Amino acid sequence: MKTKHVLLYLVLFLTSNMVFGQTKQDSLAIKQAALDYIESQHKPNPKQMDGALHPRMVKRTFWKDKATGKDYVRETTTESMVLLAESYNKNGDKFPSSPKKEVILLDVSERTASVKLIADEWIDYMHIVKLNGTWKIINVLWQYKDTKQH
């Protein structure tokens, strides 16, 4: 009787891993995509940024029009982020000497993940997708911690 239970638990365990498909390697790759996104800005590295992003990634935030006082949504593309990674911190003065970079996996499925990145003055919520075996950031919604900076 005990052997049947052990076999049943083993089958259930193996089946659940096949159904959900998330592995430790996936979790590490998802985290690395988020780290590549922020670290490519710490030490300007456009190739690192490009490697983290899906070509059709869109990054959004809310902003306030100074003339009208109205809120609106600003969008940034992969191309703009790659250019940003090349030039934003060229003088090394945009980040503290030990920048904060905390990656929290909010939800991970077989081919999609939701991640929260807390980095110095910013909070980024990311959707990351697994295509052709590689995890890429496809959506980002971000804000300054101090929303008055928008």
N, C-alpha and C positions, 0 to 999 in steps of 0.2 A: 504493500500500500504506500509506503513512504517513497519508494522509487517512482511510482506514478505521479505523486505530488511534485517531486523534484523535476521530473521530466516536463510536467505541465508548466511549472514556473519557468523552466529554462526556455521552453517554446514561446511562452508569453513574453518573456524578456527579449528574446531574439526578434520576435515579430514586431514588438513595439519599436525597437531600434530601426527596423526596416521601414516601418510605416512612417515614422516621424523623421528619420533620416538625418537628424542633427547630430553631429559628432563634435568631439573636443577640437578637432582640426578646423571644423566650420566656425566654431566660436572664436578660435584664435584668428582665423582669416577675417572674420567680421570685425573684430576688435582692431586688427591691423589696418583695415581699410579706413576706419575712423581716425586712427593714429596717423596714418599717412596724410590724410586730409589736413590735420592741424600741424603736424611736424613739417610738412612741406612749406608751411608759412613761417615757422620758426627759423629755419635755415633755408633760405630760398631754393626751392627744388621743383621746378615745373614738371619734370618727368615723374616725380613721386606723386604730385597732385593728379596728373593725368592718369596714372595707374590706378588711383583710388576711385575715380569717377567714371560712371557710364557716360558715353558721348552725349546722351540726351538728358543728363541731370539738370534739374532746375532747383535753385536755391531761392527761398523766399523769406521775407521778413515784412513786418509792418513798419511804416515810416510816417512822419507827420510833415505835411507841406507847410513850410514856414509862412508863406504868404496867406494861405487860407485857414491854416490851423486844422485842416482835415487829414484824417488818417487815410493811407492807401497802402497797397501791397507793392513792394519792390521785388524784382526778379533778377537773378544772376544765372548765367549759363556755365557749362563746363569750360568753354573757351575763355570766358572772363576769369574763372577761378584759376585756370592754368597761368594766365597772364599775371594774376594777382600773386600767385606763388613765386613767380619770377622776380617781382619787383617790390612787393609790399614791405618786406623787412630787410631790404638791401643794406641799410645802414646799421642793422642790428639793434634798433631802438624801439621796436613796436611791442616787445614782450619782455617780461622780467627775466633775470638770468636763469632761473629755474621755473619755466612756465608750468602752469597747472594743466593737466590733461587727464581727466577721469572719464573712462568709457563705461557706461552701464548698459548691459544688454537687457532691454525691456521685454522683448519677445523674439524668439527664434523658431522658425519653421524650417521645413526642408529646403526651401529656396528663397525665403524672404525673412527679413529681420528688421526690427525696430530698435534703435539705439539712441541713447542720450549721451551727448558729449558735453562735459563741463570743462571749459577752458578759459582760465583767467576771467575776462570780462563778459564772456559769451556763454550762451546755452544753445546747443544745436540738437534738434531732433532729426534723426536720419532714418530713411528707409533704404535698406541695402538688399540687393537682389543677386542671386546666384545664376549666372548665365555661362554656359559652356565651362562649368567647373570653377568659375572665378567670381568672387563676391565684389560687387561694385555699388557705390553710392548712387542712387537714382533720384532721391528727393531729400531736400534739407529745408527745415523750417527753423529759423534761428531768431534770437533776440539778445540784446544786451541784458545783463543781470539788472542794471539800472535802466529801466525802460525810458527814463527821461532823456537818454542819449539818442534815442531814435528821433 
